[in-house]
Amino acid sequence: MRLFLFLSLALGSIRCSGGGGGSNSALSGLVASPPVLASASPQIGSPAQNNLNSAYPATIVTIIGSNFGTDTVVRFNSLPAPILANTGTEITTTVPDGTVTGVLSVSKSGGSCTPGQKTGVNCAGLDFFVDCYSVTNKQYGDELEIPSGNSKRITFLGVQTKAFRSSVLKAPGNITIGCDSVVTVRVFSKSCVATDQILVKDPTIPIPADTATQFYVTAGNSTCTIGI
């Protein structure tokens, strides 16, 4: 009798441990239905900007797709972003402080995308581009690009501000400005943090590699040579 009882308990224990396959099946089901991203609008935006003479809120981004769970996490690269709304097929979020150009991803059930990639465990991503000037609706006209190793002569009429960007540099470089007047220069970091040099003469400003640096120049009734 005791032997029978022992065997019954042992068999019951095996059945219970085998029943764990139910949780494994549930986990497999979750992994088998990762989030799917169809689009993000817009795919160009900016973290919140609060500069000396202007402030802009973080860009609101709408993500369309499917299999968005209640445990969904949205990230811009490695930075988690707030979820303002989630219907399961549409997520509304905002660009968090510190965001740089990279990957916007949606993950669930503890998943995450491989750093710098648009795929991973229970995760899907799309390219996202940070542009510090786009939020101004071209306040200073079209942005002028200056390729690395080149310069442009620019005429400023009255007290005028113009927007510029460098090409993507392979190595650190400098913005050089030679002007008839003093100038004010605002340079944006990769995450749109602004640094100002106010009323300076012929400045040389270092800029990093591997990014297109955006900057403004304000001058009065002058022709300036601006180079990278």
Secondary structure, 3 states (H helix, E strand, C coil): CHHHHHHHHHHHHHHHHHHCHHHHHHHHHHHHCCCEEEEEECCEECCCEECCCCEECCCEEEEEEECCCCCCEEEECCEEECEEEECCCEEEEECCCCCCCEEEEEEEEEEEECCCCCEEEEEEEEEEEECCCHHHCCCCCCCEEECCCCEEEEEEEEEEEEEEEECCCCCCEEEEEECCCCEEEEEECCCCCEEEEEEECCCEEEECCCCCCEEEEEEEEEEEEEEC
